[in-house]
């Protein structure tokens, strides 16, 4: 169950912050808000709006979700509930 909670939290979704961690065309380390997800010719794609307003497009598999640091000793399920409380 902890692994499932971690996988759900790390899943890149529309509206979340993400960073480019892989790929060649968009600089690694580029960070922004995911505003679009859709199927492309070669799999799922994502549109990312950077903090300076630039729009970049990349494969969804090139992105990692940006999460705040998880407190030491806290499980992924508890961390997920904690983040949900912060958003509410």
QUIBEL-V207959 format. One record per backbone hydrogen bond with DSSP energy under -0.5 kcal/mol. CO is the residue of the C=O (numbers start at 1). NH is the residue of the N-H. If there is no record, write none. Layout:
CO_NH, CO_NH
//
This chain:
1_5, 2_6, 3_7, 4_8, 5_9, 6_10, 7_11, 8_11, 10_65, 13_16, 16_34, 17_66, 18_32, 19_21, 19_64, 20_29, 27_30, 30_20, 31_51, 32_18, 33_35, 33_49, 34_15, 36_47, 38_45, 40_43, 43_40, 44_60, 45_38, 46_58, 47_35, 47_36, 48_50, 48_56, 49_33, 50_53, 54_50, 56_48, 58_46, 59_62, 60_63, 62_21, 62_22, 64_19, 65_67, 71_74, 75_79, 76_80, 77_81, 78_82, 79_83, 80_84, 81_85, 82_86, 83_87, 84_88
//
